[in-house]
Amino acid sequence: MITLRKPQPDRAEFKKVILKQKISSRVPLFELHIDREIIKYFTENLFGGKWVEPAEAKDRETQEKVLENNIRCWHRLGYDYLRLTADFRFSASLSFASKNRSTDDTAGLSRGTRKWVEEEKGAITSWEDFEKFSWPRLEDFNLWPFEFTAKNLPEGMGIFATFSQGIFEVLTNELFGLETLGYLIHDNPELIEAVTNRVGGLIYACYQKALGLDNLIGFVQGDDMGFKTATLVSPNVLKKYILPWHKKLARLAHENNLLYVLHSCGNLETIMEDIITDVKIDAKHSFEDTIVPVAEFKRRYGDRIAVLGGVDVNKLCILNEADLRDYVRKILDECMPGGGYALGTGNSVTNYIPVENYLAMLDEGAKWG
């Protein structure tokens, strides 16, 4: 029998756990993202709400209902915070957006089609493209969804803010494409630097604009920099162009008594020391057992940063309930002692994870210890 624990959000305690200032009296939870199909399922089947499709929310009143469903879901599932995203949507102006490939979505809670990025060539390949590109304007960026959410959070809950894909992701997924980026690193490094600084500056300005939001506890910045065996480009390229911007974002957070959490997929072993000692992240998220299991990562680095999630998404999808529970308990047994850990998936709560398996993971967290 799975019973969701009674929500008792405590953003102050959660922050202390991440900073390793306190060992939590319960298993805290962390997620980067919960797919809207999952939120819809819980809204309609467990929480007695009425679902509003975000894409169809054109007026302010309906948009507020979308946010209310989001708040209710994160709260009732037992999180101390809600991660809210709003970005500049760099891809809205990109010529390659129409080249995104799609296929049928065969997930249990299907969204119809699933897309992935065409990585060959983006909107910028030259200085001429750079000058012509329609860059987002900070003055067009509206914080009202964050302000509404902050004012309507249940007592004790906090907000993690995210305003864009990561700097490296914008370069690879949107503006250059990974293949073009690879050529330009050698052929035109000045252009790489100019675009990186333009993107980084816009993202930084967004976070500056958010300072002072009620109940804000930190920034969660995603930036997938690796794949199964290595970083996607040379570690030296990441250290030169990308990590300095994460360092600036982390410093901005820390100067304002906020957390800085990095979500990055892939094998980052060659830059992990830089991420910890130079960038100075507070916590790392995104783990796959085929790269480094979360318990092993905590043994290596858990004395210096907090470790978040790590329940392998593949295992969440394929294990039966009994085996999954054993697997989650083992992670908790290895990661909870000493503090600095929060339970969650290795990446996000995707619409192809069986809902009952996700709930079993939460249930083991509620029962542990």
SULURQUI-V5095 format. One record per residue. RES is the residue in one small letter. PHI is phi in whole degrees, -180 to 180 (NA if undefined). D_FIRST is the distance of its C-alpha to the first C-alpha in whole Angstrom. Layout:
# SULURQUI-V5095
res->[RES/RES]
phi->[PHI/PHI]
d_first->[D_FIRST/D_FIRST]
This chain:
# SULURQUI-V5095
res->[m/i/t/l/r/k/p/q/p/d/r/a/e/f/k/k/v/i/l/k/q/k/i/s/s/r/v/p/l/f/e/l/h/i/d/r/e/i/i/k/y/f/t/e/n/l/f/g/g/k/w/v/e/p/a/e/a/k/d/r/e/t/q/e/k/v/l/e/n/n/i/r/c/w/h/r/l/g/y/d/y/l/r/l/t/a/d/f/r/f/s/a/s/l/s/f/a/s/k/n/r/s/t/d/d/t/a/g/l/s/r/g/t/r/k/w/v/e/e/e/k/g/a/i/t/s/w/e/d/f/e/k/f/s/w/p/r/l/e/d/f/n/l/w/p/f/e/f/t/a/k/n/l/p/e/g/m/g/i/f/a/t/f/s/q/g/i/f/e/v/l/t/n/e/l/f/g/l/e/t/l/g/y/l/i/h/d/n/p/e/l/i/e/a/v/t/n/r/v/g/g/l/i/y/a/c/y/q/k/a/l/g/l/d/n/l/i/g/f/v/q/g/d/d/m/g/f/k/t/a/t/l/v/s/p/n/v/l/k/k/y/i/l/p/w/h/k/k/l/a/r/l/a/h/e/n/n/l/l/y/v/l/h/s/c/g/n/l/e/t/i/m/e/d/i/i/t/d/v/k/i/d/a/k/h/s/f/e/d/t/i/v/p/v/a/e/f/k/r/r/y/g/d/r/i/a/v/l/g/g/v/d/v/n/k/l/c/i/l/n/e/a/d/l/r/d/y/v/r/k/i/l/d/e/c/m/p/g/g/g/y/a/l/g/t/g/n/s/v/t/n/y/i/p/v/e/n/y/l/a/m/l/d/e/g/a/k/w/g]
phi->[NA/-106/-126/-66/-69/-64/-61/-139/-63/-147/-63/-66/-67/-57/-63/-65/-65/-64/-83/61/-95/-156/-94/-65/-79/-142/-81/-74/-116/-144/-138/-76/-159/-121/-56/-62/-66/-70/-62/-61/-58/-68/-58/-85/-106/-121/-107/66/-98/-108/-75/-123/-70/-55/-66/-98/-86/-96/-102/-62/-61/-70/-62/-65/-67/-60/-65/-64/-63/-64/-60/-60/-64/-61/-67/-67/-79/107/-86/-83/-149/-126/-93/-111/-118/-157/-126/-73/53/-51/-68/-61/-105/-89/-68/-87/-58/-70/-87/-55/-88/-142/-150/-66/-91/-98/-63/-58/-110/-67/-104/97/-132/-128/-110/-139/-86/-81/-100/-72/-149/-103/-83/-120/-129/-153/-63/-62/-61/-58/-69/-84/-63/-85/-76/-61/-114/-60/-66/-86/-87/-109/-90/-59/-61/-71/-66/-63/-62/-59/-81/-117/-73/-60/-54/96/-80/-124/-125/-101/-105/-139/-118/-170/-57/-69/-58/-65/-65/-63/-65/-81/-85/-126/-87/-105/87/-63/-66/-64/-57/-60/-70/-68/-54/-95/-87/-151/-63/-64/-69/-57/-64/-65/-67/-58/-68/-68/-66/-59/-64/-66/-64/-59/-64/-62/-64/-59/-66/-84/-59/97/-60/-59/66/-74/-112/168/-111/-115/-110/-83/-169/-72/-112/-141/-131/-61/-115/-166/-76/-70/-131/-54/-53/-65/-66/-64/-67/-79/-105/-97/-61/-59/-74/-64/-62/-64/-66/-64/-64/-60/-61/-67/-67/-114/59/-119/-86/-125/-111/-105/-103/-149/-82/100/-88/-110/-56/-73/-121/-62/-63/-66/-62/-81/-86/-101/-66/70/-67/-90/-158/-118/-131/97/-143/-128/-61/-74/-99/-153/-60/-61/-65/-67/-62/-65/-64/-78/-126/-67/-81/-119/-136/-79/-123/-123/77/102/-75/-54/-62/-60/-67/-61/-82/-110/-76/-74/-61/-63/-67/-64/-62/-60/-64/-65/-61/-64/-61/-63/-60/-89/-103/-71/-57/90/79/70/-142/-135/-79/177/-70/-72/-138/-163/-87/-81/-74/-101/-79/-58/-57/-65/-73/-60/-66/-64/-61/-63/-62/-65/-64/-67/-87/-63/75]
d_first->[0/4/6/10/12/15/18/21/23/26/28/31/29/27/31/32/29/30/34/33/34/31/28/25/23/20/19/21/20/23/23/26/25/23/24/25/23/20/21/22/19/17/20/20/16/15/18/20/23/26/26/29/31/32/35/36/36/40/41/40/38/35/35/34/31/30/30/28/25/25/25/22/20/21/21/17/16/17/20/24/26/26/28/31/33/37/39/43/42/45/44/45/49/49/51/48/45/46/46/42/41/38/36/34/30/28/25/22/22/26/29/31/33/33/36/37/40/44/45/48/50/50/52/54/56/59/61/62/58/57/60/59/55/54/52/49/51/49/50/48/45/43/41/40/36/36/38/36/32/34/35/31/29/27/28/28/27/29/31/31/34/35/38/39/38/40/43/43/41/43/46/45/42/45/48/50/47/47/50/52/51/52/55/56/55/58/60/59/58/59/57/54/55/56/53/50/52/52/48/47/49/48/44/46/47/44/42/45/45/41/43/42/39/37/34/35/34/35/35/33/36/35/38/37/40/39/38/36/39/41/42/43/47/49/47/51/50/47/48/52/50/46/45/48/46/43/45/46/43/42/45/45/41/42/45/43/40/38/36/36/34/35/32/34/33/35/37/39/40/44/43/40/43/45/41/41/44/46/44/42/38/36/33/32/29/29/28/28/28/31/33/32/28/27/27/31/32/31/33/36/36/33/36/37/35/31/29/26/23/24/21/23/22/23/21/18/19/20/18/15/11/12/16/15/13/16/18/16/17/20/21/20/22/25/25/24/27/30/28/29/26/23/20/20/21/24/26/24/21/23/22/22/19/16/14/11/12/14/10/9/13/12/9/11/14/13/12/15/18]
